[in-house]
Amino acid sequence: MVEIKKISKYEWLIPKEGAMNVPVVIFASEKLLEKMKEDITLQQAMNVAQLPGIVEKSIVLPDAHQGYGMSIGGVAAFDLNSGVISPGCVGYDIDCSVRLLSTNLNNKDIKGKEEQISSQLFRDVPSGVGEKGRIRLTKEELDEVLKNGAQWAVKKGYGEKEDYVHTEEEGKMKEANPEYVSERAKIRGMPQLGSLGAGNHFLEVQEVDEIYDKEIARKFGIKEKGQVTIMIHCGSRGLGHQVASDYIKLMEDEYGFENLPDRELINAPISSELGKKYFGAMAAAVNFAFANKQLITHWVREAMKRIFPNFKAEVIYEVCHNIAKFETHNINGEEKKVLIMRKGATRSFGPGRKELPKDYIDIGQPVLIPGSMGTSSYILVGTKKAEELTFGSTCFTGDTKIITDKGIITLKEINERFQNGEKFLALSINESNLELEWKPIMNTFKRKSDVVEISISQTNRSNLSKLRTTRDHNFLTLKNFNLIGEEIEKIISKEKMLIAVDSLKSDIQKSINPNLAYLVGALVTDGYVYLDKRRGKITFTQKKVAKKLDFIYHVQNCFRECFNTELREYKTKFGGGTIRGRQIYGEGTDFICCQKNPAIEILNITSNLPKWVMELDKEANFNFLAGIIDGDGAWNPNRQVLDIFTGDENVAEAILLSCLKMGILPYISKQRGSCFVIQISEKEDLIFGYTKRVKGIFRKRKYGQKLFSAKQMFEGVEVRWPFLHKAIRNNLISYEQILKHIHKYPEIKKEVKKLIESPIRMLRVKKLKDVGISELYNIEVADNHNYVVLTDMFMPIFVKNCHGAGRVMSRHEALRHQRGEEVKSNLKKLGIEVKSGSWKGLAEEAPESYKDIEEVVKTSHELGIGRLVAKVKPLIVIKG
């Protein structure tokens, strides 16, 4: 147990022990400290304290949380002769930082023009994953950017000298050397200059909500409440990320990691050739980030002048974080030049520092703490005490699918939303009574580690259903009728099998009209919904032939009952296209309703279809699946399976959950890379009782579907026919066959029946390849300590908690959930206009995803490492 000593209300100490070279000092309230204990933030700080040449202390700031190698919100100083430089202590997104602009507008100017402003900014400022900037560079010009940063941009006419004067390092790190930046990094960065990116990056139009120190606020250019400010948060895009990746590999090759407390803290001596090269490449990435924000500032000015011809905006300040710098500080009583690495932390210099702009040298450096999307941000000013306590630093606020009570969500999203209190329940199994339970997620973890790719299937001949995980991650398997957790590499080497869930228990069921459920199923396959501010329209398209008439009439009847209006036949269209890779020609008749309320209700349902499906009762669930099958399904009499086809991942997830609620485990694959094929070979008789178009005659399957490993089930038991040869061959054996013959083994009959009648079955697993180092996520689930992960083809497998080891499932398509629409709607209610190219981006950056910024700011202010100056709240948010 780590010993944490309380020094004062906001100061805590982990004494130097073991291999630590210095103690760990934590600046946090009790509330924030308890949050830090939920991940490995403190252990990461102790690991940093073991690095060679670290001086005085390893610092943890109020907003600290687990990162790669060093916690985000961590600071450390290193001796120039004996110290090291580590990409893990700087971060992947080098100089992911913040710039704040003051403007000559106030909130009254903005009122009523929010949509116009947001649309103009969204058009003029490129944003999103992989988004390209508006300018094109030659290699020579990119090298100039890497050398001169924001000063290059101003020289080219993109801004004013005052812009970079009010930027750390005057917008240019002189140590930058483009020669040390790889061609791969340059290729990634070249098209991205002048773009916002995605993740937690944003452009925000704000208004001043509170002024705490009028004099300093005025010197910063903040004159009154209601004044409009603009905040830009972005970094060095793909270039900076590649610089980090390149030098992590080079340092591992040169120095190895055997003597490190954490591989993620790979490093090189500051004075070494490799250390110097990394610093020069990092500084070049910082300059790229400076130029990036300068160009965005220029695009913002141009965009706003289209609406406000007299618009003016001045840079208050641009702060850096995710950076290493050579600075002079008082170390153990003497002035000493050291290397400071700040990870997700902002410098907080007090008055008198020569590094400050002339107009701030008497008051201190502006410290910008951005809130999450939809929450307020804060402006503080640096203090002398901050320099004494933290080397002049203060805090900066900051994908794998599983089944949760809120639908199917990636572990990355859960990790981010969990950090500030959003609660989740995960589908879990009680290993004693083998009943499914919903258990709260207690903790989330994020790290990087070595990854292997495995495939999971019934026969082990298919490689389609893949999962990426650490080689030591525990999966549930079977031993002596009991579920146990065992490392995946051991499971594979011993040719054991994994446990899959084949049914779904839902504690929340709503009384939903079965006809509405059928209608939704039909519309998500063969329908289209349009909705804007004035009108809505629902279109259902189907070829009007005899074999489809019952289906069409049922859809119309369902629509009439649910919405008290007609889905009227409109017109027949003729044409061609490609369906499931085949060129087809034909006709289709549109059935249309041009009323807004039905469109609103259907869109509300389909915006998070998987969550809605989880809440369906049995009758509604059967009707939903029947509507899907009648719309995009077919009976294959030769293979005796129901095939459903969809190109929408959101729909595929909903079908999986619907099947599991019926005790069906579908087999899912892909055609031509984009079309999911969901195959159902169980309970067809029940399904055909609800379908109108798709019918079939099926025969009982010889081997069944609910299968178990005979070898594992009867391990240590003297078994005879019909189980003996199957156990010797390590075959799967069906539920029906076990149930038919288990009476011959009275001594184990009870245990076996309990097992085979539980909501599980077994599947084979094999290793495909080593992947290398990847970013990983994991969660901790209460009580049962297990949960369900999905392969890339949605095979639901039970895994154990690894208490931080984490995993990543392979992803072949972008996440298409539209939960972001709910986020946008909620922000709209608060008077905040949002523009984003990605629903996922909005969902990831919802306000509830982050720590309590007010607690962070309060701690910083009362501790004295940053004094409150002003609070700004968002009016318009632009996100990638």
VOGUSE-826943 format. One record per residue (C-alpha): x, y, z. Coordinates in pm, whole numbers, padded with zeros to 5 digits, always signed. Example, Ala and Ser with C-alpha at 12.3 -4.5 7.8 and 13.67 -1.06 7.14 Angstrom:
BEGIN
+01230-00450+00780/+01367-00106+00714/
//
This chain:
BEGIN
+00000+00000+00000/+00143+00338-00102/+00203+00571+00190/+00057+00915+00122/+00134+01184+00380/-00083+01493+00409/+00126+01809+00415/-00154+02065+00390/-00511+02093+00263/-00394+02065-00098/-00045+01912-00066/+00041+01544-00030/+00368+01351-00028/+00469+00999-00127/+00809+00960+00041/+01111+00842-00151/+01133+00462-00124/+01283+00167-00306/+01420+00267-00646/+01274+00618-00628/+01535+00892-00662/+01303+01166-00538/+00966+01182-00358/+00633+01241-00529/+00450+01564-00447/+00076+01579-00519/-00123+01900-00542/-00490+01811-00505/-00799+01837-00291/-00912+01521-00113/-01182+01478-00376/-00930+01498-00662/-00684+01273-00480/-00947+01003-00441/-01009+01026-00815/-00638+00980-00882/-00636+00664-00673/-00886+00504-00910/-00626+00460-01185/-00245+00435-01183/-00170+00807-01175/+00024+00786-00850/+00216+00475-00955/+00313+00652-01275/+00445+00944-01071/+00648+00700-00859/+00782+00542-01180/+00892+00883-01307/+01065+00938-00972/+01290+00641-01058/+01426+00793-01379/+01796+00886-01386/+01880+01247-01311/+01539+01359-01189/+01577+01648-00948/+01385+01745-00637/+01046+01581-00695/+00801+01412-00929/+00498+01640-00945/+00130+01551-00976/-00104+01843-01051/-00475+01880-00959/-00617+01747-01288/-00373+01455-01316/-00497+01129-01460/-00341+00819-01611/-00148+00867-01933/+00115+00696-02144/+00418+00646-01920/+00378+00969-01726/+00041+01079-01595/-00133+01361-01781/-00088+01648-01542/+00262+01541-01444/+00577+01754-01430/+00942+01662-01372/+01282+01835-01397/+01605+01661-01498/+01971+01740-01454/+02137+01822-01786/+02436+01595-01725/+02280+01290-01560/+01919+01327-01666/+01714+01172-01944/+01456+01287-02196/+01151+01064-02255/+00875+01087-02518/+00643+00933-02258/+00697+01239-02037/+00614+01476-02323/+00325+01294-02490/+00223+01186-02838/+00040+01505-02935/+00338+01732-02892/+00234+02085-02790/-00135+02007-02779/-00212+02348-02637/-00447+02645-02607/-00468+02996-02756/-00718+03257-02635/-00834+03559-02836/-01012+03869-02708/-01253+04036-02951/-01441+04363-02996/-01778+04184-02984/-02013+04115-02698/-02284+03856-02648/-02551+04091-02785/-02371+04095-03121/-02373+03715-03128/-02734+03671-03023/-02945+03524-03305/-02647+03465-03530/-02514+03151-03362/-02608+02920-03650/-02461+03159-03908/-02137+03199-03713/-02095+02829-03642/-02159+02738-04006/-01908+02996-04129/-01639+02883-03885/-01707+02518-03966/-01661+02594-04337/-01350+02808-04298/-01159+02612-04030/-01086+02251-04136/-01157+02007-03852/-01183+01632-03795/-00983+01309-03806/-00733+01322-04092/-00871+01654-04207/-00645+01851-04440/-00564+02218-04404/-00635+02489-04660/-00276+02545-04771/-00036+02320-04960/+00332+02313-04876/+00644+02200-05055/+00901+02004-04851/+01117+02315-04834/+00827+02525-04705/+00742+02261-04442/+01101+02276-04319/+01060+02652-04281/+00746+02594-04075/+00935+02347-03855/+01214+02602-03802/+01012+02918-03750/+00664+02820-03626/+00409+03100-03588/+00667+03354-03706/+00670+03181-04047/+00291+03212-04067/+00294+03583-03981/+00574+03647-04233/+00352+03482-04497/+00068+03722-04413/-00133+03501-04181/-00155+03735-03883/+00035+04002-03695/+00358+04019-03496/+00160+04075-03176/+00011+03728-03225/+00336+03543-03178/+00468+03789-02921/+00183+03669-02700/+00281+03306-02753/+00522+03099-02546/+00872+03111-02698/+00731+03385-02923/+00586+03106-03132/+00924+02958-03222/+01151+02713-03042/+01502+02798-03160/+01632+02445-03093/+01410+02298-03365/+01587+02092-03631/+01376+01964-03924/+01656+01723-04020/+01569+01517-03714/+01204+01481-03823/+01144+01168-04030/+01005+01174-04382/+00703+00978-04256/+00628+01247-03998/+00662+01520-04259/+00434+01335-04502/+00169+01307-04230/+00198+01669-04128/+00233+01840-04465/-00138+01833-04565/-00266+01899-04211/-00121+02241-04134/-00398+02486-04047/-00653+02228-03933/-00815+02160-03600/-00812+01781-03585/-01045+01575-03369/-01036+01418-03022/-01065+01682-02750/-00956+01960-02989/-01200+02240-03043/-01266+02597-03151/-01496+02779-02913/-01669+03118-02924/-01723+03225-02562/-01847+03509-02350/-01691+03642-02033/-01911+03514-01752/-01724+03635-01442/-01430+03864-01375/-01244+03796-01049/-00950+04034-01087/-01054+04341-01290/-00709+04499-01313/-00528+04192-01444/-00824+04102-01666/-00804+04448-01823/-00431+04404-01891/-00514+04074-02059/-00768+04253-02280/-01077+04138-02092/-01282+04447-02025/-01633+04347-01923/-01878+04066-01866/-02042+03957-02190/-01730+04029-02398/-01672+03762-02662/-01353+03557-02654/-01240+03275-02884/-01043+02973-02768/-00844+02741-02999/-00729+02403-02866/-00519+02183-03096/-00168+02045-03142/+00087+01915-03390/-00151+01672-03563/-00003+01359-03725/+00346+01506-03744/+00390+01527-03367/+00243+01183-03313/+00487+01035-03565/+00783+01210-03404/+00692+01045-03073/+00645+00704-03235/+00974+00729-03426/+01186+00815-03124/+01020+00564-02891/+01131+00297-03137/+01479+00444-03176/+01528+00468-02800/+01410+00111-02746/+01654-00010-03011/+01942+00192-02864/+01892+00160-02489/+01629-00108-02425/+01387-00100-02133/+01501-00383-01903/+01593-00149-01617/+01287+00074-01642/+00991+00063-01402/+00763+00100-01707/+00845+00032-02072/+00644+00339-02161/+00913+00554-01996/+01174+00461-02258/+01431+00740-02272/+01773+00861-02380/+02029+01069-02190/+01973+01441-02250/+02338+01478-02349/+02335+01180-02590/+02318+01217-02967/+01976+01047-02971/+01853+01264-02684/+01957+01578-02870/+01795+01458-03190/+01465+01388-03013/+01469+01731-02854/+01532+01895-03194/+01251+01692-03357/+01015+01763-03066/+01089+02136-03090/+01014+02121-03464/+00678+01957-03385/+00612+02235-03132/+00678+02492-03406/+00436+02306-03634/+00173+02340-03361/+00250+02712-03318/+00206+02768-03693/-00107+02553-03692/-00283+02773-03437/-00161+03088-03609/-00322+02979-03937/-00644+02884-03757/-00644+03229-03595/-00622+03380-03945/-00910+03162-04073/-01117+03266-03770/-01061+03634-03838/-01156+03592-04204/-01470+03393-04115/-01591+03643-03853/-01529+03942-04084/-01772+03790-04333/-02040+03843-04068/-01894+04137-03873/-01693+04356-04116/-01531+04551-03829/-01436+04239-03635/-01109+04245-03446/-00938+03975-03242/-00616+03994-03042/-00419+03706-02898/-00431+03718-02518/-00186+03430-02491/-00097+03084-02617/+00022+02834-02358/+00214+02514-02425/+00173+02171-02274/+00308+01830-02380/+00650+01983-02414/+01010+01972-02290/+01207+02295-02231/+01537+02407-02089/+01458+02649-01804/+01636+02796-01502/+01479+02726-01162/+01575+02736-00800/+01672+02376-00727/+01758+02295-00369/+01854+02656-00300/+02050+02742-00614/+01965+02862-00960/+02009+02574-01203/+01932+02512-01567/+01729+02194-01603/+01514+02014-01857/+01148+02045-01762/+00901+01797-01912/+00536+01890-01879/+00271+01636-01977/-00077+01787-02005/+00052+02066-01783/+00087+02438-01847/+00370+02663-01736/+00261+02912-01471/+00531+03178-01441/+00487+03464-01199/+00590+03828-01244/+00947+03909-01346/+01029+03611-01566/+01218+03718-01877/+01032+03453-02081/+00711+03658-02055/+00584+03918-02305/+00681+04272-02203/+00323+04373-02126/+00283+04077-01887/+00621+04079-01717/+00492+04280-01422/+00179+04073-01363/+00264+03715-01461/+00172+03472-01732/-00187+03406-01839/-00277+03047-01750/-00556+02899-01961/-00758+02604-01831/-01010+02494-02095/-01325+02318-01986/-01477+02022-02161/-01730+02080-02437/-02022+02273-02292/-01854+02372-01965/-01683+02695-01872/-01312+02764-01910/-01092+02970-01680/-00818+03228-01708/-00570+03242-01423/-00242+03422-01381/+00086+03258-01284/+00241+03320-00943/+00581+03312-00777/+00448+03036-00553/+00374+02829-00862/+00740+02857-00958/+00847+02752-00609/+00610+02454-00589/+00582+02322-00944/+00869+02454-01156/+00617+02704-01286/+00349+02453-01392/-00021+02419-01331/-00280+02172-01449/-00449+02127-01784/-00795+01970-01809/-00833+01672-02042/-01177+00279-02891/-01296-00189-02817/-01664-00251-02768/-01855-00398-02475/-02220-00444-02385/-02341-00190-02132/-02678-00075-02004/-02644+00221-02241/-02587+00007-02550/-02271-00114-02718/-01993+00133-02641/-01619+00137-02699/-01384+00105-02403/-01220+00432-02505/-01548+00616-02477/-01623+00454-02144/-01276+00542-02018/-01322+00907-02106/-01682+00945-01987/-01622+00751-01666/-01348+00982-01544/-01589+01247-01419/-01868+01043-01272/-02081+00901-01552/-02201+00561-01437/-02215+00245-01649/-02337-00109-01591/-02160-00392-01773/-02306-00730-01866/-02140-00982-01637/-02184-01340-01517/-02198-01462-01159/-01942-01743-01165/-02112-01922-00873/-02471-01950-00993/-02396-01880-01364/-02662-01610-01387/-02621-01294-01592/-02602-00975-01392/-02551-00606-01461/-02263-00479-01251/-02125-00127-01216/-01798-00032-01379/-01576+00070-01090/-01268+00189-01272/-01117+00234-01617/-00759+00205-01736/-00555+00320-02032/-00202+00226-02131/+00019+00100-02413/+00158-00250-02434/+00244-00544-02659/-00059-00685-02843/-00151-01010-03016/-00437-01071-03260/-00656-01377-03207/-00954-01522-03392/-01257-01688-03236/-01488-01930-03416/-01670-02261-03379/-01444-02461-03610/-01116-02269-03575/-01094-02265-03954/-01224-01910-03987/-01013-01600-03925/-01300-01356-03965/-01388-01281-03603/-01082-01109-03458/-00985-00957-03128/-00671-00775-03020/-00549-00816-02666/-00243-00834-02447/-00096-01184-02440/-00143-01210-02062/-00506-01097-02049/-00739-01333-01863/-01037-01480-02049/-01306-01699-01898/-01271-02068-01974/-01391-02395-01819/-01239-02635-01569/-01427-02907-01377/-01768-02749-01447/-01646-02415-01315/-01563-02091-01492/-01208-01975-01436/-00993-01693-01567/-00677-01787-01753/-00426-01599-01966/-00511-01610-02336/-00167-01743-02441/-00204-02035-02198/-00558-02102-02321/-00430-02118-02679/-00125-02331-02599/-00340-02582-02406/-00602-02580-02686/-00874-02476-02446/-01189-02293-02550/-01346-01963-02456/-01679-01882-02298/-01930-01684-02508/-02260-01541-02391/-02563-01661-02589/-02846-01471-02424/-02906-01130-02279/-03077-01034-01961/-03220-00685-01951/-03329-00533-01620/-03498-00240-01797/-03790-00328-02022/-04044-00081-02150/-04392-00146-02280/-04344-00068-02648/-04609-00124-02915/-04504-00441-03107/-04625-00278-03430/-04389+00016-03368/-04104-00230-03313/-04183-00408-03643/-04209-00073-03820/-03871+00042-03689/-03713-00284-03810/-03861-00237-04156/-03766+00132-04180/-03401+00091-04079/-03361-00158-04364/-03589-00022-04639/-03674+00326-04523/-03541+00679-04506/-03624+00957-04261/-03573+01326-04337/-03610+01598-04077/-03528+01968-04065/-03663+02264-03868/-03981+02295-04074/-04074+01951-04196/-04020+01579-04177/-04071+01294-04418/-04063+00915-04392/-04010+00713-04709/-04049+00335-04725/-03941+00181-05056/-04033-00170-05169/-04091-00351-05495/-04466-00399-05521/-04487-00765-05624/-04718-01038-05501/-04470-01203-05262/-04408-00871-05088/-04765-00743-05061/-04826-00888-04711/-04508-00717-04594/-04601-00382-04749/-04957-00388-04616/-04836-00482-04267/-04590-00191-04265/-04871+00045-04371/-05104-00096-04103/-04836-00061-03836/-04772+00298-03941/-05142+00382-03934/-05185+00234-03584/-04874+00399-03441/-04914+00747-03590/-05282+00773-03683/-05188+00870-04037/-05114+00697-04364/-04795+00581-04530/-04932+00649-04876/-04823+00497-05204/-04648+00775-05395/-04474+00664-05716/-04277+00381-05871/-03913+00440-05964/-03706+00247-06220/-03330+00214-06214/-03027+00009-06123/-02762-00026-05860/-02542-00261-05666/-02674-00479-05387/-02434-00702-05197/-02183-00670-05480/-02422-00757-05763/-02548-00522-06032/-02927-00522-06033/-03199-00344-06228/-03557-00310-06124/-03830-00097-05980/-03929+00025-05640/-04241+00195-05510/-04215+00475-05254/-04463+00488-04967/-04441+00829-04801/-04565+01024-04501/-04483+01398-04497/-04556+01469-04130/-04296+01587-03881/-04395+01402-03562/-04350+01050-03700/-04010+01150-03838/-03906+01288-03499/-04011+00973-03312/-03838+00736-03555/-03516+00940-03550/-03520+00952-03170/-03532+00573-03169/-03270+00513-03437/-03021+00764-03291/-02924+00498-03037/-03091+00189-03179/-02894-00069-02974/-02997+00092-02643/-03363+00105-02755/-03353-00264-02853/-03223-00356-02508/-03536-00206-02355/-03783-00404-02572/-04001-00667-02410/-04021-01016-02566/-04312-00947-02803/-04172-00618-02928/-03827-00770-02970/-03961-01052-03192/-04147-00795-03400/-03839-00574-03439/-03631-00866-03564/-03915-00975-03794/-03929-00626-03946/-03553-00638-04006/-03574-00983-04166/-03872-00893-04387/-03685-00583-04498/-03335-00714-04562/-03344-01087-04485/-03361-01411-04682/-03406-01779-04602/-03130-02001-04739/-03289-02348-04771/-02963-02519-04866/-02770-02400-04562/-03079-02383-04341/-03004-02032-04214/-03168-01692-04208/-02941-01430-04366/-02977-01061-04283/-02775-00801-04476/-02688-00451-04359/-02417-00196-04425/-02494-00006-04106/-02289-00102-03800/-02547+00055-03572/-02813-00179-03715/-02580-00480-03693/-02527-00411-03323/-02902-00382-03267/-02961-00715-03445/-02700-00882-03225/-02866-00756-02908/-03212-00851-03036/-03091-01205-03108/-02923-01238-02768/-03245-01129-02597/-03409-01430-02769/-03129-01669-02669/-02981-01673-03020/-02612-01629-03093/-02589-01514-03456/-02281-01564-03675/-02171-01238-03833/-01935-01190-04126/-01872-00934-04397/-01909-00925-04773/-01686-00703-04987/-01560-00520-04682/-01868-00315-04600/-02181-00533-04580/-02249-00725-04261/-02409-01067-04307/-02589-01184-03993/-02674-01556-04000/-02936-01703-03768/-02963-02080-03736/-03163-02107-03414/-03528-02067-03319/-03638-02011-03679/-03981-02153-03597/-04042-01875-03346/-03917-01605-03582/-04132-01725-03875/-04432-01677-03649/-04376-01302-03677/-04239-01247-04028/-04468-01154-04318/-04243-01191-04623/-03963-01429-04531/-04073-01786-04455/-03897-02120-04463/-03914-02491-04391/-03629-02606-04171/-03513-02932-04025/-03360-03008-03689/-02986-02972-03691/-02773-03281-03635/-02512-03115-03418/-02701-02823-03266/-02568-02478-03192/-02516-02453-02815/-02184-02634-02784/-01933-02713-02511/-01579-02853-02504/-01612-03221-02415/-01250-03240-02299/-01281-02948-02061/-01624-03038-01935/-01531-03395-01842/-01174-03325-01733/-01085-03560-01447/-01404-03765-01494/-01402-04126-01620/-01632-04093-01921/-01770-04350-02166/-01958-04332-02497/-02084-04098-02638/-01855-03851-02464/-01525-04040-02463/-01413-04001-02824/-01526-03639-02828/-01323-03564-02515/-01014-03736-02659/-01042-03537-02982/-01117-03215-02797/-01444-03182-02990/-01736-02958-02919/-02048-03140-02804/-02404-03014-02826/-02636-02919-02544/-02893-03169-02677/-02651-03463-02678/-02525-03388-02330/-02879-03357-02198/-02976-03686-02364/-02695-03893-02206/-02598-03717-01884/-02828-03943-01676/-02557-04209-01720/-02333-03999-01493/-02540-03931-01179/-02235-03810-00983/-02191-03509-01211/-02541-03470-01354/-02633-03171-01140/-02318-02972-01219/-02335-03046-01591/-02704-02949-01621/-02638-02624-01436/-02359-02545-01678/-02528-02631-02008/-02852-02461-01907/-02670-02137-01828/-02655-01847-02078/-02318-01953-02223/-02159-02173-02489/-01799-02238-02597/-01589-02145-02899/-01239-02220-03025/-00960-01964-03030/-00625-01934-03209/-00350-01680-03237/-00313-01502-03571/-00015-01271-03526/+00184-01037-03306/+00068-00679-03358/+00324-00476-03162/+00272-00187-02925/-00080-00044-02921/-00291+00181-02700/-00504-00031-02469/-00808+00016-02247/-00968-00194-01975/-01233-00163-01709/-01289-00304-01363/-01634-00446-01294/-01767-00485-00943/-01819-00820-00768/-01797-01064-01058/-01487-00902-01210/-01578-01007-01563/-01757-00854-01857/-01842-00914-02226/-01621-00788-02508/-01710-00810-02876/-01482-00921-03156/-01481-00715-03473/-01762-00940-03598/-01956-00895-03274/-01884-01234-03113/-01958-01175-02741/-01680-01325-02524/-01637-01317-02147/-01312-01175-02013/-01183-01120-01663/-01069-00791-01523/-00696-00740-01555/-00675-00449-01316/-00509-00222-01563/-00366-00459-01824/-00630-00354-02075/-00723-00463-02425/-00812-00334-02771/-01049-00505-03012/-00978-00466-03381/-01193-00212-03565/-01253-00219-03938/-01497+00066-03970/-01559+00401-03813/-01798+00403-03522/-02139+00513-03650/-02338+00556-03332/-02524+00884-03326/-02539+00943-02956/-02369+01270-03033/-02707+01402-03147/-02827+01382-02787/-02518+01572-02672/-02584+01838-02933/-02949+01862-02830/-02858+01900-02462/-02605+02172-02537/-02860+02348-02756/-03092+02364-02456/-02813+02541-02270/-02785+02796-02548/-02468+02645-02698/-02451+02602-03076/-02239+02301-03185/-02095+02209-03523/-01909+01883-03574/-01822+01652-03860/-01859+01350-03629/-02136+01233-03398/-01876+01011-03234/-01660+01313-03168/-01945+01483-02986/-02025+01173-02779/-01657+01131-02684/-01627+01489-02569/-01957+01525-02383/-01926+01747-02074/-01969+01449-01841/-01650+01295-01979/-01419+01509-01773/-01322+01589-01419/-01485+01869-01225/-01305+02172-01365/-01440+02390-01086/-01270+02167-00828/-00947+02180-01028/-00954+02558-01056/-01048+02603-00691/-00756+02386-00586/-00512+02573-00809/-00635+02911-00684/-00641+02830-00313/-00306+02652-00331/-00162+02960-00498/-00022+02800-00813/-00256+03009-01026/-00475+03306-00930/-00824+03337-01074/-00874+03619-01323/-01186+03539-01528/-01435+03273-01627/-01564+03233-01983/-01854+03019-02093/-01917+02868-02438/-02164+03005-02691/-02050+02820-03007/-01836+02505-03031/-01666+02374-03348/-01541+02014-03326/-01394+01759-03562/
//
